[in-house]
């Protein structure tokens, strides 16, 4: 199993490592998932070592380069998650709840440490200037695409969450052009359908924003990319950071819209009142 092999390599090499490499090895044994979450420069900065130390360390473990080690770390985590069986648990106490909430808070902190506020503002401006905003999510990610649509529809009334039932993805994509904006939510390892979609949008020169998880690698040709950490000690992942980021995008777009947004919201409230909507 990859996870055992990877960690075993570190433990076997630990006694013979130089000081900086030893520090890095201890860190990864304590937090084995972090190699998959950070690029080499980020990991070096986090551990207080040089990027060259990270490169020497992964070669000493038998990997050709950092990306190969990172792939192994990602695979080990996925294998471990698949082998965890869900078992009945005793009633959850306040300590368990506190630990779970702390993990969510840690994920939020990690996520927003990676976010550039100027990039968020730039994306908000793109939402308002686009002819149409398309929100893409497959399987579980469709939930977040729909949530983001609910956040944006008041300032971007033509935004659409796709694909729609009974409509092929190609029917949607054929209508998307360079004057539009696509925001794609793709958590976990990007499947072939997502990669094919990104390739097609690149060919059409469509501006794309990608919301990925903390372990994903950057996608070529994507104008905005945000990484959300979703890790937790439980079987299911924690998506608090994803929802928070979607809320931030919607909130900033509303703020940037200013008087236009306020006027539209007033009209919506007036119509809802006449229709008897709460």
C-alpha positions in Angstrom: 0.0 0.0 0.0 1.4 3.4 -1.0 0.8 5.1 2.3 2.8 2.5 4.3 5.6 2.6 1.7 5.8 6.4 1.7 5.8 6.8 5.5 8.1 3.8 5.9 10.6 5.4 3.6 10.7 8.5 5.8 11.1 6.5 9.1 13.8 4.4 7.5 15.8 7.4 6.4 15.2 9.6 9.5 18.2 8.6 11.6 20.6 9.3 8.7 19.2 12.7 7.6 21.0 15.9 8.0 19.6 18.5 10.4 17.3 20.4 7.9 16.1 17.2 6.2 15.5 15.6 9.6 13.3 18.6 10.5 11.4 18.2 7.3 11.0 14.4 7.8 9.6 14.9 11.3 7.1 17.4 10.0 5.8 15.1 7.4 5.5 12.2 9.8 3.4 14.4 12.1 1.4 15.8 9.2 1.6 13.3 6.3 -1.1 14.9 4.2 0.7 18.2 3.9 3.1 17.1 1.2 0.0 16.7 -1.1 -1.4 20.0 -0.1 1.6 22.3 -0.7 4.0 22.9 -3.5 7.7 22.7 -2.8 8.2 26.4 -2.1 5.3 26.5 0.3 6.4 23.4 2.2 10.0 24.7 2.5 8.7 28.0 3.9 6.3 26.2 6.3 9.2 24.0 7.7 11.8 26.7 7.7 14.1 25.0 5.2 15.3 25.8 1.7 13.6 24.6 -1.4 16.9 22.7 -2.3 16.5 20.8 1.0 13.0 19.7 -0.1 14.4 18.5 -3.4 17.3 16.6 -1.8 14.9 15.1 0.7 12.5 13.6 -1.9 15.4 12.3 -4.0 16.8 10.6 -0.8 13.4 8.9 -0.4 13.7 7.5 -3.9 11.5 9.8 -5.9 12.6 11.4 -9.1 11.3 14.9 -8.1 8.9 16.7 -5.8 5.9 16.2 -8.1 6.4 12.4 -8.0 6.6 12.5 -4.2 3.5 14.7 -4.1 1.6 12.2 -6.3 2.5 9.4 -4.0 1.4 11.3 -0.9 -1.9 12.1 -2.6 -2.5 8.5 -3.6 -1.7 7.3 -0.1 -4.2 9.6 1.4 -6.9 8.5 -1.1 -6.1 4.8 -0.4 -6.3 5.3 3.3 -9.6 7.1 3.0 -11.0 4.2 0.9 -10.0 1.7 3.5 -11.6 3.4 6.4 -14.9 1.8 7.2 -17.8 3.7 8.7 -18.7 2.2 12.1 -21.3 3.2 14.6 -19.9 5.8 17.0 -20.9 6.6 20.6 -22.9 9.8 21.2 -20.8 12.8 20.3 -19.7 14.8 23.2 -18.7 18.5 23.4 -15.0 17.6 23.1 -15.7 15.8 19.8 -17.7 18.7 18.5 -14.9 21.1 19.5 -12.3 19.0 17.7 -14.4 18.9 14.5 -15.1 22.6 14.5 -11.4 23.3 15.1 -10.6 21.3 12.0 -13.1 23.4 10.0 -11.6 26.6 11.4 -8.1 25.3 10.5 -9.3 24.6 7.0 -10.7 28.1 6.7 -7.5 29.7 7.9 -5.4 27.7 5.5 -7.7 28.5 2.6 -7.7 32.3 3.2 -3.9 32.3 3.7 -3.7 31.2 0.0 -6.3 33.7 -1.3 -5.1 36.9 -2.9 -7.7 39.6 -2.0 -7.0 41.4 -5.3 -7.8 38.2 -7.2 -11.2 38.0 -5.5 -11.9 41.6 -6.4 -10.8 40.9 -10.0 -13.1 38.0 -10.2 -16.0 40.0 -8.7 -15.4 42.6 -11.5 -15.4 39.9 -14.1 -18.8 38.6 -12.8 -20.3 42.1 -13.3 -18.8 42.7 -16.7 -19.4 39.3 -18.2 -22.2 38.8 -20.8 -23.2 35.7 -18.9 -21.7 33.8 -15.9 -21.7 30.0 -16.2 -21.2 27.9 -13.0 -20.0 24.4 -13.5 -20.0 21.5 -11.1 -20.3 17.7 -11.5 -21.6 15.3 -8.9 -21.1 16.7 -5.4 -19.6 19.9 -6.8 -22.9 20.7 -8.4 -24.2 21.6 -4.9 -21.5 24.3 -4.7 -22.2 25.6 -8.2 -25.9 25.9 -7.3 -25.0 27.7 -4.1 -22.8 30.1 -5.9 -25.6 30.8 -8.4 -27.9 31.7 -5.5 -25.2 34.1 -4.3 -24.7 35.8 -7.7 -28.2 35.8 -9.3 -29.1 39.1 -7.7 -26.3 40.9 -9.4 -25.8 38.6 -12.4 -29.4 37.6 -13.3 -28.3 35.6 -16.4 -25.9 33.4 -14.5 -26.6 29.7 -15.0 -25.6 26.5 -13.2 -24.7 23.7 -15.7 -25.1 21.1 -16.9 -28.8 21.0 -16.7 -30.8 17.7 -16.6 -31.5 16.4 -20.1 -29.0 18.8 -21.7 -25.6 17.7 -22.9 -22.5 19.7 -21.7 -21.7 20.4 -25.3 -25.0 22.2 -25.9 -24.1 24.6 -23.1 -20.4 25.0 -24.0 -21.2 25.8 -27.7 -23.0 28.9 -26.4 -20.1 30.1 -24.2 -17.8 32.8 -25.7 -14.8 35.0 -24.7 -17.2 37.7 -23.4 -18.6 35.2 -20.8 -17.2 33.9 -17.6 -17.0 30.3 -16.3 -16.6 29.5 -12.7 -15.8 25.8 -12.3 -15.9 23.9 -8.9 -13.7 20.8 -9.2 -12.7 19.2 -5.9 -10.4 16.2 -5.6 -8.4 14.9 -8.5 -9.8 16.5 -11.7 -11.7 13.9 -13.8 -11.3 13.6 -17.5 -14.6 15.5 -18.1 -13.3 18.5 -16.3 -10.0 18.5 -18.1 -11.7 18.2 -21.4 -14.0 21.1 -20.5 -11.0 23.3 -19.5 -9.2 22.4 -22.8 -12.3 23.4 -24.8 -12.7 26.7 -22.9 -9.0 27.5 -23.4 -9.5 27.0 -27.2 -12.4 29.4 -27.1 -10.5 31.9 -25.0 -13.1 32.0 -22.3 -12.0 33.4 -19.0 -12.2 30.7 -16.3 -12.1 30.7 -12.5 -11.4 27.3 -10.9 -12.3 26.4 -7.3 -10.2 23.4 -6.3 -9.2 21.6 -3.1 -5.9 22.1 -1.4 -4.2 19.0 -2.9 -5.0 19.9 -6.5 -2.3 21.1 -8.9 -2.7 24.3 -10.8 -4.6 24.1 -14.1 -3.0 25.6 -17.2 -4.8 28.5 -18.8 -7.0 29.2 -15.8 -7.3 33.0 -15.1 -8.3 32.6 -11.4 -7.6 29.6 -9.2 -8.6 29.2 -5.6 -7.6 26.3 -3.4 -9.9 25.3 -0.5 -8.7 22.9 2.1 -11.2 20.2 2.8 -9.3 17.8 5.1 -10.6 16.4 8.3 -10.0 13.3 10.5 -13.5 12.0 9.9 -14.4 9.9 6.8 -16.3 12.7 5.0 -14.4 15.8 3.9 -15.2 19.3 5.3 -16.5 21.8 2.8 -16.9 24.8 5.1 -14.0 26.6 3.2 -15.7 26.0 -0.2 -19.0 27.4 0.9 -17.2 30.4 2.6 -15.3 31.2 -0.6 -18.5 31.0 -2.7 -20.1 33.4 -0.2 -17.1 35.8 -0.5 -17.3 35.8 -4.3 -21.0 36.6 -4.1 -20.6 39.2 -1.4 -17.8 41.0 -3.2 -19.7 41.1 -6.5 -22.7 42.6 -4.7 -20.5 45.2 -3.1 -18.8 46.1 -6.4 -22.2 46.4 -8.1 -23.1 49.2 -5.7 -26.2 51.2 -6.5 -27.1 48.9 -9.3 -27.3 45.9 -7.0 -29.2 47.9 -4.3 -31.8 49.0 -6.9 -32.2 45.4 -8.2 -32.6 44.0 -4.7 -35.3 46.6 -3.9 -37.2 45.6 -7.1 -36.9 42.0 -6.1 -38.2 42.7 -2.6 -41.1 44.7 -4.0 -42.1 41.9 -6.5 -41.7 39.3 -3.7 -44.1 41.4 -1.5 -46.7 41.5 -4.3 -46.4 37.8 -4.9 -46.6 37.0 -1.3 -43.1 35.5 -1.2 -41.3 35.5 2.1 
